[in-house]
Amino acid sequence: ADVDYARTALAVIAQVRRGFAAAQVTIRGADLVRTTAELAAWAALALAARAGGPTGLRAAGELFRPEPALRELAAACGLVLEPSFA
């Protein structure tokens, strides 16, 4: 039950390619249920703190700058980022 979820590990690997260039980021963490809740809470707080901007159904990339958002999420959720880029 809850104890089992607390012992789980997660990894997400994202790869992109453009022509001959490629980049990859691996995100590692623990406790998938807790991490999901922390991600949702972070997004809700970040959206509430916005002064303005696009409204309606939007992709996360339209609302948050990817690199800073990913680094903030990693810090807030105890995730480890392993990028193939600087």
Buried (B, 14 or more C-beta within 10 A) or exposed (E): EEEEEEEEEEEEEEEEEEEEEEEEBBBBBBBEEBBEEBBEEBBEEBEEEEEEEEEEEEEEEEBBEEEEBBEBBBEBBEBEBEEEEE
